[in-house]
Amino acid sequence: MRRGYLASGFLALALAAGFGGAAAAQDTIKLGFIAERAGGYAAYGIPNYNGSRLAIKKINEAGGVTVDGKQYDLELVVRDSRTDERQASAAAVELISDVGVNFLFGAIGRLAPVVLQLSEANGVIYFTSSSSAAAQIDQTKHMVITIPPVPVRVGLTAKGARQIFPDAKSVAFLLRQEATTEELLEPMQEGFKAQGFEIAAVEVYPEGATDLSASLTRIRATKPDLLFTGWDIEPVVLAARTNEEIDAAPRLFSYAVSCRNVQKAGFTRPFAANILAGANLDNPSTPEARQLAEEYKAFVGEKDPDNLYAVMWNYDFYFLLAAAIEKAGTFTDTDKVIKAMQQIEYQGVAGPIGIDEKNRAYYGLDFCYVADSKANPEIIHINP
């Protein structure tokens, strides 16, 4: 991993100056974005989309990107997948073939592998937070994983659980059958074992199941100190609600959800989670995160928007890409842009951010903890 270049210039200005005026650019660099503004991923897709729009606006307001002495604005060309694989594929075809983008963002979760097939075949740099796509990292050249790689995420998750619940001795896993479970369940168990947890039980239930009482009754018999559940808000809320009724575990821990969402459901038990973001904008703990949270609220015109952590899945990477384009001196040669990106460490809202030689992001992650539904969330940042 090389870190010989520190992103600065317009990027620092963008962070410091907010929406300060800048000279108009002479041309545009088109970036594709596949949005989930409807369907099952909309709760995350909307803030991810709006955060991307905000990042582009800030970069352009701060002067855009300069390549060979010429100034360019960035233009976000958006197509919507509606959380459907076929529509995501059609959107990728249009953006790559018709619009001609060299850079692509969006398509959450299970949609990403569909998009990856098209982006990789065409030499398009694809930025994604999808664990399903990340499993293919060794077979790709132009995919950038915007969350830390699985070993880092697993290690941070288990480390966070140990730090937040230091007296917990055993953990039970309750997870929905899906691609993320297939990828992460075994390494997550190993990670928790490495932190001194005993695995009390593992229950995987069919996708679409709405009654978890049988699984949690079996878990209750093992008397775990901690119940681990995931990977998005619907199954977490279902598991937490049923756990309130069955009394299988006294505390809950999750992954890729926010404490705020669980609090809104009214649960009474201690809950913690790896929110899978470098900065928790729902409860910002740094000046940079507080500034971005306020700017985002003003940008979307909402006082209390949901799932702000999803903003961070792409936000800092627009600035990293802009710096890499300037360093490479090109936005058409994606091989040069990737190489430049591997040499940059950008000081973003999430702290120092870069990608390694396999195009995997590196940065620490925020965790949240609440004692009950009324407590103010505590934010804990865990570094690799």
VENJO-V888860 format. One line per field, one symbol per residue. phi: phi as a letter, one per 20 degrees, with the letter a starting at -180 (. if undefined). A space follows every 50 residues. Layout:
BEGIN
phi = ???
END
This chain:
BEGIN
phi = .dcfcdfbmffffffeemdgfbfffebcdedecdedebnfefgeffffff fffffffffffepmcdclndeceeceedcdellcffffffffgfffeefn fdcccnmelfffgffggefffdmefdebdffffgfdgfdccdedeecgfg gfffffffffffffcfefdccddccffafffffdgfffffffffeneeef accddffnfdddfffffffgfelffbdebadbffffffffffffeemebe cccbbmcdfffffffnfdegccbefmbfbeffcfdcgfffffgfffgffe mcebfelfffgffcgffffffgffffffmbcdeffffgffffedddedfe nfcbcefdmdfcafceddbcfafdfffedcedeg
END
